[in-house]
Amino acid sequence: MERTYGVVLVGCGHIGQSHIEEIYFRDGIRIVAVVDFNPNTAQLFARKYGAAEYNTDYHPYLDRNDVDIFIAATYANSHLQILRDCIQAGKHLLCEKPMTEANEADAEEFYRLAKAAKSKVLIAHILRHNSTYQRVREMIREGAIGDVRLIRMIQNHHIMNPARYGRLMEDCPPFVDCGVHYIDVARWFTGMKVVSVGGIGSRVGNLVPQGHFDHGILNMKLENGASVIYEAGWAESIAAQNLKEFIGDKGRIRIVLQADRNEDREEGALIAWYSSDTGEYHTINSPSIYKNMWQQLLCLIDMIEGKSEGSPTLDDAYRAFRIALLGWHACEQNNVLPVPEEFA
Ligand SMILES: NC(=O)c1ccc[n+]([C@@H]2O[C@H](COP(=O)([O-])OP(=O)(O)OC[C@H]3O[C@@H](n4cnc5c(N)ncnc54)[C@H](O)[C@@H]3O)[C@@H](O)[C@H]2O)c1
């Protein structure tokens, strides 16, 4: 890192906490301010993480010379305005996914503005910075499972905090909000395009109005004919479930998180690899940080210092979002939609 960076965190909720608790004590980082609509939350964060100031509005920090980076950990429907403001003020932005609320016009504007800007913009696809995911990608690219034929990913949440999840679902259904991570994983791990997406949506709980979805299953085809299934739902009656499995013609790999294991939890995440060539099962200990917020911020700093084009690139994040939005429409139509080449 070439110098000290002044940071403003906007949004002191669930993911805002994950961001700040991993960065506030680092050399080269100065937390200038924490911002939240709720002044009590912002004040608490300022005390806890040593921010010089707190506020309910981020605008006063846009023209401050001691601020370099904004972190937008706010609702998706505020991301586009924060981006516009940051670009106009010449500030860099680490923006939580999804880029915007579920709306093609906003997504397109976000992408176009960010692409043309002098400011650096990184979309927070945190799995890109998780060393277990990085290692599994390498294994798949090196042929550990042969030709990828099937990817099965489930991420269901049993809701304990209806207000939070209800608010998130005003902007995006769960399979769009979380789906952007896993559509990106499928493209990133395989290097392949997603050529079509189908979907089936459900309303399991009562947090979303009639006609909206709190659960969905997307089924995608990769360019080699492989299938990708992604399921996500948030409801009081859904059981939490997490499956990440990658199957090829020569074996399969499962990522088993620390929290999902009964034994050997202290070892961290597991990579469970079965090779059908040898008939052997391998268990690889992977002591990674699930949400490595520090590596993610360093990725943006590398972009600012001209050392990286970011991970994911804006193009990869945009494509994942557009495919997720197509998946949402596929759910609405109970149909399979082709993915246009520009988003594949
Ligand atoms: N990368 C991940 O793993 C991950 C996980 C959870 C959420 N997220 C994303 O992070 C974003 C926030 O989700 P969350 O779960 O932290 O929500 P949350 O409800 O826990 O927190 C959001 C906070 O932001 C504040 N806020 C919202 N808009 C604001 C604005 N314009 N100005 C000031 N304060 C504002 C709210 O008051 C709230 O305290 C969403 O886009 C969500 O998809 C990402």
The ligand as a Gaussian input file, in Angstrom:
#p B3LYP/6-31G(d) Opt

LIG

0 1
 N      -21.487000      -9.836000       0.449000
 C      -22.264000     -10.458000       1.324000
 O      -21.967000     -11.564000       1.753000
 C      -23.510000      -9.773000       1.802000
 C      -24.197000     -10.278000       2.911000
 C      -25.314000      -9.585000       3.352000
 C      -25.748000      -8.443000       2.677000
 N      -25.076000      -8.010000       1.578000
 C      -25.537000      -6.817000       0.832000
 O      -25.244000      -5.659000       1.613000
 C      -26.286000      -4.685000       1.490000
 C      -26.842000      -4.374000       2.883000
 O      -27.339000      -5.553000       3.450000
 P      -27.349000      -5.810000       5.045000
 O      -27.667000      -7.242000       5.191000
 O      -26.120000      -5.259000       5.667000
 O      -28.609000      -4.928000       5.450000
 P      -28.942000      -4.328000       6.913000
 O      -30.384000      -3.995000       6.902000
 O      -28.411000      -5.221000       7.985000
 O      -28.078000      -2.989000       6.967000
 C      -28.235000      -1.922000       6.080000
 C      -27.958000      -0.640000       6.876000
 O      -27.761000       0.418000       5.947000
 C      -28.465000       1.577000       6.412000
 N      -28.755000       2.346000       5.192000
 C      -29.383000       1.892000       4.098000
 N      -29.371000       2.825000       3.142000
 C      -28.700000       3.894000       3.648000
 C      -28.329000       5.176000       3.143000
 N      -28.632000       5.548000       1.891000
 N      -27.649000       6.022000       3.960000
 C      -27.322000       5.651000       5.222000
 N      -27.637000       4.450000       5.749000
 C      -28.306000       3.583000       4.968000
 C      -29.674000       1.050000       7.139000
 O      -30.151000       1.964000       8.072000
 C      -29.116000      -0.233000       7.795000
 O      -28.598000       0.031000       9.095000
 C      -27.313000      -5.287000       0.514000
 O      -27.025000      -4.833000      -0.788000
 C      -27.042000      -6.783000       0.605000
 O      -27.362000      -7.487000      -0.583000
 C      -23.962000      -8.633000       1.153000

